[in-house]
Structures are given as structure tokens and as C-alpha cells.
């Protein structure tokens, strides 16, 4: 499943996951 850059949901989810991981 290729990451769809057109999907803002994926972008938001990725940012949230990254933030949580860094935290």
C-alpha cells in the first residue's frame, strides 16, 4: 500500500506518531 500524499489523514497520523515517539 503506497503512501498517498493526497491524504491529509496519513500526514496528520504520521506527525502525531512521530511526536509521540520523540516524546
Secondary structure, DSSP 4 states (H G I P E B T S, - for coil): ----TT-HHHHHHHHHHHHHHH-
